[in-house]
Amino acid sequence: MPVRITGGQGDTEPLEQFADAVQDMEEPLGYVGDLLRAGVASQFETEGSWGGQPWAQLTDVYRNWKEVHGPGLPILVGLRAIGPKGTRRHPVMGKRYSPSGKMRVELLTPTAITVGPKRLVYEPVSDIAGFHQEGTDKMVARPPVVIPLRELAEWDDAFTGWLDGLIERVDV
């Protein structure tokens, strides 16, 4: 039942309830975390186009090598060497390769995001994501984590809707 402000000395209870309620932002932060993970997934699905910056194409040498060892794999899905135990070896490289997708998994795992009452932390365990995010002197940037303005507007809407709901429940 909403608490109403009355005349006289003034009832501060609704404002106190509101002040207490806004201390725990886990609900909107959790939703924003879900949106963030969905956005990163969209970055991988569209090879960067979702964020408005399509990823740079691979160099001719690497694209040709990757096509031989992992035909059809998208950009930022790497290959890892497997075997030689009981596996067929590549005639030139001496190894066989398989798609790893390790960085993508590390960026999209739910444990990469921690939500508390006052903050959201996105901290994927990845040794290589930062190199792709920023680029290096030998590799162009292909940022898997991009937050376009339209996405920030949705994050803002999540907080606005949450605050509106609190105001309604407390009747400030």
N, C-alpha and C positions, 0 to 999 in steps of 0.2 A: 504494500500500500504506500503510495507517495506521501511524503511528509511535506506539509505546506508551511510557507513562511507566514507568520501572523503579525498583527500589529503590536502595539505596546513597545516593550523593550527590544523586540526583534528576536526572532528564533534563528539562531545560527546553526541549528542541527543539520538542515539540508546541506549547507555549505561544508560543514565538517564531514558529513557523509560523502559528499562529492570529492573533497580533498583526500579522504582515505581511499576512495575507490580508484582514483587516478594513479595511485601509487603502484598498482599492479597492472601493467600493460601486457601481460603474457598473451592475452587473447589477440589483440591486433598484431603484436610482434610475431606470434606464431603464424598468423595468416600471411604476413609479409614474408616470413621465411619460406612458406609454401610457394608464394609467388616468385620469390627469388630463385628457388630450385627449378620451378617450371620455366622461368626465363632462360636459365643456363641450359636446360634441356632443349629449349627452342633454338638456342644458339648453335648447339651441335647438330640438330636436325636440319637447320638451314645454312650451315657453314657460315655463320655470322650475319646473315641477312636480317634475321629477326631484330638484332640490335641496331641495324642501320649501317653496319660496316661489314660488307661481305669479306670473308677472309681472303688474304692474298693467295694466289695460286702457288703451288709447290714449284720449286725450281725444276727445270727440265730433267736434270740428272736424277734428283730424288723421286720425281713423279714416275720416271721410267723404271727406276729400281723398285719402287713401291708397286707398280703395276705388275711387275714380274713376280714379286713375292707375296703380294696381297691384293690381287686384282679386285677393283670395285670398292675398295675401302675409302671412306670419306677422309677429308682433311682432318687432322688432329686425332685420328684413330691410328695409333702406332702399331708396329709389329715387334714381336719379341722372338728371339731365337729360342728354338726348342730342340730337344734331342741332342746328341746323337744316339742315345740308348734306344735301340730297337726302332729308330725312325729312319726314314729314307733321307739321306743327306742331299742337299742341293749340290749339283755337280761343280759349281764354281765357288760358292760361299762355304761349302762344307757343312751347312746347317739348314734346317728347315725353319720357317717362320710361321707364326700364327698371330692373328689380331689380338692385341692386349686390351685396348679400350680402358686401360688402367686409370689414366687421368680423368676420363669422363666419369667413370664409376666414383672416383674419389671426390670429384666436384659435385656429384649428384646424390651421394649417400646422405640419408637423413641425419647421420651423426656429424656431418660437416657443419650443422647449424645447431647452436645452443641458444635457447630462449630463457630469459629470466624475467623477473618482474619489471626491470627497468632497461633491459637491453637485449639485443639480438647480436650474436657473434657468428659470422660465417667464416669458418676456419677449416677448409678442407686440408686433409693430410696429402700433400702432393709435392714432390720434389721438382716437378717440371711445369706445373701450371703457370707459375710466375714468369718463367721464360717466355711462354706463349703469350701471356697477358701483355707484357711490356716489350717483348722482342729482345734481341741481343745484337752485338755487332756483326754476327754471322747469320742471324735469322730475323725475318720481319715479324712484327707483332701480329698475332692472330688471337685477339682477346676472346676467351670463352665466357668471361663475365662482363657483360655490358648491361647497363640499366638505362634504357631510353626514357625520354621525358614522359611518354605515354604510360610507362610502367610506374614512374614516380607518382603520377597523378592517381593511379590505382592504389598505391600505397597510402597516399594522402586520403583517399576516399575510405580506406579501411579504418584509419584513425578517426576521421570525421564521423563516420557511422557509429563507431564504438563510443565516442564522446557523446553523440546525440542520444544513444541508448542510455548512457549513464545519467545524463541530464533528465531524461524522461522518468527513469526509475526513482531518482532522488527528488525530482520536481524542484530544481533550483530556480 
